[in-house]
């Protein structure tokens, strides 16, 4: 019985098979998912020891799967290798340097894959920042009222500016019409 599980989430059957073939023989089981929803369900149910995640997936993108994993402390410690054919797709959503996961650009060779897995394992051990504590209810309620008042004042100011601009625009249009006659 395999003691380690590696989950490969990619909509390409070829990529899933290629990753499976590139992995060294060992005491692990390779699980596969063909879309983000199936992948997230497999993460929750199977608790893999490593996740290989394509960034562009049907039904639920790799970005959305990544966000769900990061929200859950019991899942965010799982080493993750994010895969994509274009690094720019990833860096539009997640800024570099990638602190808690490793990125590998498709297509990749076996040596690159093994190196990415090793780096992802090291990054997964890094301590995560604690979520900020919610402010006490009375302070939050008072702060919310003050913020609401400030926003209402800004909205009133903007509405006055818009009305002024509409008036100026009407005058400009009238002037232009008069000149065109």
N, C-alpha and C positions, 0 to 999 in steps of 0.2 A: 504494500500500500504506500502511495506517495505521501511524503510528509509535508511537502511544499506545493503551493498552488500558484501558478502564473496565469493571470487573466489577460488575454489579448482582445482588445475591443477595436475592431476595424471593420468597415463595411466591405472591404475587399477580401474575398476568400484567399486570393493569391498572397496578399500581405500576411494574413493570419497563418497560412501554411508556411510561408517563407520564415516568419519569426519562429514558428515551432521547429522548423528544420535547422535554424541557426543556433538554437539554444543547445548548450552542451548536454550530453546525456547525464542524467542524474536522478536523484530521488525526488522528482517533482512531477506534478500533473499540469498539463496545459489546458486551460479552459478557454473557450472562445465565445465572443458575442459580436453580432453583426450590426448593432446600432446602439445608440446611447441609452435608451430605456432598458434594453436587455442587459447592457453592460452594468448600469447602476444597480439593477436587481441582482445581478451576479455578485457584485461587490458586497452588497448587503447580506446576501444569503450564504455565499461561499467564503467570505473573508479571505481573499487571496493574500499571498505573501509578497506579490509584486503585481502592478498594473501597467500594462502597455496600452496607452490610450491614443487613438487617432483624434486629431483636433476637429476634423470635419466629418460629422456622422449624420445619418438620417434620424428622424423622430426626436432626438435630443442630441445637441452638439457635444463634442468633446469638452468645449468650454463650459457648458452647463453641467456636465458630469463632474468636471474638475471642481466647479463651485460647490456642488452638493457634497463632494468628498471633503473639501476644505472646511465646510460648515460643521462637520461632525467629528469631534475629538477622537472618537473610537475608530474612525476611518482614515483621518489625515496622517496618521503615522505609517500608513502602508506606502512603501516605495513606489514611485510613479515615474514612468518614462512617457513623455508626451511626444507623439509622432506627427509630422506634417511634411508635405512636399514643399511648403513655403513658410519660412521662418516669420515673414512679415505678418501672416495670418495670426500667429501666436502673439507676436509682440504688439499687435494692435490692442489686444485684450490684457496681456500680462507683460509688465515691463521687465527687462533684463536688469541685473542678472537673476536668473531663476533660482530662488533661494531654497525652495522645498521640493523641487522635482527636477528631473533632467530632461533635456530636449534632444531629440535626434531627428535629423532631416532625412526624408525619404528621397531616393532610395539609399539604403545603407548596407554596409558589409558586416559580416559576423563580428569582426574585431570592434567596430564602432558600437554595435549593439551590446556586446559584453561590457565594454567600457561605460556605456550609458547606464547599464543596470548597476554596475558597481558604484558609480557616482550617485545614482538615485537612492541607493541603500544608505550611503553616507549622509545625504541631505535629509532623508526621512528621520534620522536620529536627532537632528537639530531641534532644540527646544522651540516651541511655538510661543509667540507673544500671547499673554492672557488677554481675554476680551475685557474692554473697559466696563467697570461696574456702572449700573444704571443709577442716575441721581435719585436722591430721596424724593418721595412723592410731593411733599409740600414745596420744595424748591423747584421741582420740575413744573408743577402747576403754576407757580408764580412766574417762572421763566417763560412758560408757554404763553401766558396772558400778555406779558411784556412784548414778546416776539410778535404775537398777533397784532398788538396795537401798532408796533413799528411797521409791520407789513401793510396794515390798513392805511397808515399815513403815506407810505410809499406808493400804494395803489392810487390813492386820492391825488397825489402829486402827478403821477404818470397820466391819469385820466385828464387832469387839467392841461398838461402839456399836449396830449393828443388832441383835445378840443381846440387848443390854440393853433396847432399845426393844420387841422382841418380848415379853420378860418383862413389861415394864410394861403392854403392851397386853393380854396374857393376864390380868393382875391386874385391869385395868379391866373387861374383859369379864366376868370372874367376879363382880366386885362388882355390875355392872349386872344380870346374871342373877339374882343373889341378891335384889336390890331388886325385880325384876319378879315374883318369886314371891309 
